[in-house]
Amino acid sequence: MNMNPERKLVKSYARAFAPATVSNIGPGFDLMGFPIFDLGDIVEVTVNDLSCSRITDIIGNSTLSKELEKNTAGAAVKSFLDKYAPGEYVDIVLHKLLPIGSGLGSSAASAVAAVVAVNTLLSKPLEVKDLVDHALDGEVVASGSRHGDNVIPSLVGGIVVISDPVNFNFFKVDAPQDLIVLTFHPHVEIKTSEARAMLPMMISVSESIKQTAGAVTLITGMIKGDYSLVKAASSDYIAEPFRSKLIPGYHEVKFMASSSDAIAMNISGSGPTSFYFSKLWRQQRGSNLKFKKFMIKLDLA
């Protein structure tokens, strides 16, 4: 390691994990999301004395590019180092534990883990809020646009509401303590860039009003712990009508969810993963047990 006293990277190695996320949460298109901490990606960074940063290995996925600027983790690291440690470089190892095109914020998890890891190498690591832009620079490689509803929840945790989608200002809301979130994933891949491209450029005033009402109602329900209001998470007039067509069995599952003790159900991000809100699993109830079996069958199909 170069011992130049002016060097900003004072540590030689770091490893970071970033969780998967559910974004949109129904009517909160591009504005809401929360993490799923049991799933995520890992990035390792090691300072090198070369003239460039490199992705030296991708473990768990052989289809992703190792070209720095064409990889979400690599682009995020480059963005960060160009601003905070110009002239310094790292080797990157990406442990790709999330499936791509899953609707679980796979690209965001790689980008977030990358910037968290390289930030740790600084003599004075930055605050979390200062990492958002660089993680977004990484995620845009996969999604084609800058939207913070995966990156920010993965970084800060909790239910995140983006109050300014231009500057990515946000606030956090605590979920009710007895709220359970389940996700289920049919074995198809939906690329975020393609899922975004299929959405209409404009929606009607009436749909906009309904979408806004749903988003306000959902957040109010979360804050108050009122599950009759959290049901608004099932509503989405922007993305669900179009993206649901790409998800096998989606409408059948949602119908069964509405007939069970589900609080709400909708698509996670671009899909195909969907999320399901519940207070608890009451296996003695026939409708819910049938719903569980259907989800298992769908997931293994």
Buried (B, 14 or more C-beta within 10 A) or exposed (E): EEEEEEBBBEBEBBBBBBBBBBBBBBBBBBBBBBBBEEBBBBBBBBBBEEEEBBBBEBEEBEEBEBEBEEBBBBBBBBBBBBEBBEEBBBBBBBBBBBBBBBBBBBBBBBBBBBBBBBBBBBEEBBEBEBBBBBBBBBBBBBBBEBBBBBBBBBBBBBBBBBEEBEEBBBEEBEBBEEBEBBBBBBEEEBBBBEBBEEBEEEEEEEBEEBBEEBBBBBBBBBBEBEBEBBBBBBBBBBBBEEBBEBBEBBEEBBEBBEEBBBBBBBBBBBBBBBBBBBBEBEEEEEBBBEBBEBBEEBBEE
